[in-house]
Amino acid sequence: MIIPTLELGFWNAWILALPMMIIMLSDMRVTSIRESGKGDTFQLTRKENLISFASLIIMFFCFIYPIFLPLYLRTVWLYSGLIVFLFGLIFAIIAVRDFATSPKNKVITQGLYGFSRNPVYIGLILMQTGISIACISWLYFILTIILLILLNSMISSEERVCLYLYGENYQRYLSHTPRWIGLTKLK
């Protein structure tokens, strides 16, 4: 479909966007509790602030747009998208749990964080990809790609903050664990 179908309805992609929003809010809450009081003197650059703001705008559209995106029930697209979405959902839930249960004031290297420095973002991107497939929405897929590019840029500033907070321990983690996903590098 060249022009996306937009309509309000019960069987729209908001059903999928809702758990994604809950996970992102949970991750932000856990981060604010876990990292409170740290890095208060650390300043992001203007560019980093702009990238963070742009990421928030795209995420906002990724949460609002599904309200109007119909799911194509009983199609291969729906079932394929649900598989990708559920894999991302499970991945993100495990990542948030790993983050929430890790010791405070230490670099997180256990669980999914042993294979990726950003497993919550991986889960988010997989969920969004699943939504775009389930709704057969090229526009939502483009939003997902834009968000992926912005997140990749935003991660650089997050890593600068972590280097500031955790120093050499985080530098070792950077050298042994891939940014996105992969096998743990040999030590």
N, C-alpha and C positions, 0 to 999 in steps of 0.2 A: 504494500500500500504506500503510495507516494504521499498522500495527505492522511495524517493519523486520524483515526476515529476518536472523537471525544464525546463522552456522555456520562452523566451521573447515573450510578446504579449500584446495587448491592454487590454484584459479582464483578467489581472492578479491582484494580491492583492495589487499592488502599489496604485491602486485606493483607497483602504482602508487605506493604510499606510500614504498616503499624509495628510489627515486631522489629523491623529494622530500626525504626525511630526509638523504640524502647531500649534496644541494645546500645545505640549511640548515646542516649541520655544516661544510661547506666554506666557506660564507659567514662563519660564526662564526670559523673558523680564520683565514681571510684577514684578517678585521677585527682579530682579536687580534694578528696579526703586524704589520699595517699601522699600527695605531693604538697600539701598545705604548708606554707611557711618557707618553702624552699625556692630559691631562685628569684626572690622578691626584688633583688637588685639587678637581675639580668634584663637587658633591653633587646627587644627584637628590632631589626632594621625596618625602615619604611617599606621596603620591598616585601619583607617577610610578613608584615602586618597586612599589606594589600593582598598577598597570596592567601593568608588565613581568612580574610574577609571574603574574597572571591570564592573560596572553598565553602564557606558558610552559605553564601547566596546559592551556589549550585546545589548544595545539600538541601536547602529549603525547597528549591524547585523539584528535587528528586523525591521529596516527601509530599508536596502538594500535587504535582502532575498526576500521580497514580490515582488520585480521587476521580479523575476523568477518563482513565484508561481502562477500557473493558478487557476482561480476561476472555480468551477464546476457549470456552468450555468444550471438553471432550475432543481436543485436538492434540496432535503430536507436539505442537508448539507449547501448549499449556503444560503437558507432562514433562517435556524436556526442560522447560523453564523452571518448573517446580523442583526437579532434581538438582539443578544448579543452585537455585535459591536455598533449598534445604541444606545442601552441603555448606554453603556460605553461612547460613544461620547457625548451624552446629559449630562450625569453625569459630565464628565470632563469640558465641556463648562460652566455649571452652577458653578462648583467649581472654575474655573479660574475667572469667573465674580465675585463670592463672594469674592475671594482673592483681585481682582483689585479694588473693590468698598469699601473695608473695610477701617476704619480709620488707618492712618499710626501710627506707634509706639504703637500699641495696639495688644493684642492677639486676633486673629480672632475666634469668637465663633458663628457667625451668619450663617444662611443658612446651607449648607451641613457640614460646619465645626462644627456645633452643634451635629452632629451624628458621625463624623469621624474626626480624626486629619489629615487624608491624603486622602481626596476625589479625588484629581487629580490622585494620584497613583491608586486608585480603578478604576477610569475611564480608565486609561491606561491599566491596567491588563484585564479589561473587553473587551476593544477594541482588544487587542492582542489575547485573548481567542476566540473572534468572528472571527478574521482572521484565526486562526488555524482550527476552525470548518469549515468555508466557503471554505477553501482550502484543507480540509482533510489532514492536515499536522501535523504528530506527532512530527516532528523535530521543527516546529514553536511552538508547544505546550510546548516542552521541554525548548526552549529558554524562553518562557513566565514564566515557573516555576522557571528557574534559575534567571530571572530578579526579580520575586517576592521575592525569598530568599535574593537576594542582596539588593533590596529596603528595605526589613524588617530590614536588618543590617544597611543600610544607614540611616534609620529613627532615629536610636538611636543617631547618631552624630548630626542630625538636631535638635533633641529634646534637646541635650546638649547645642547647640547654642541658642535655644529659651529660655532655662532656664537661660543661661548667660545674654541674652538680656532683658528678661521680668520678671525674678525672680519669686516671689511668685504668681503673676497672672498666669503665665504659669504653675506653680506647681498645682494650683487649677484646671486649664483646664485639665492637665494630669490626675488628680484624678477623673474628672467628664466625660471625653469624651474618648471613646475607640480609640485605635490606628487605627484600620481598619474600622469597621462599627458596629453599634448596637444602641441601645436606649441610650439616655443620662442618665447617672447615677443620682440617686436622690441626692440632695444637702443637 
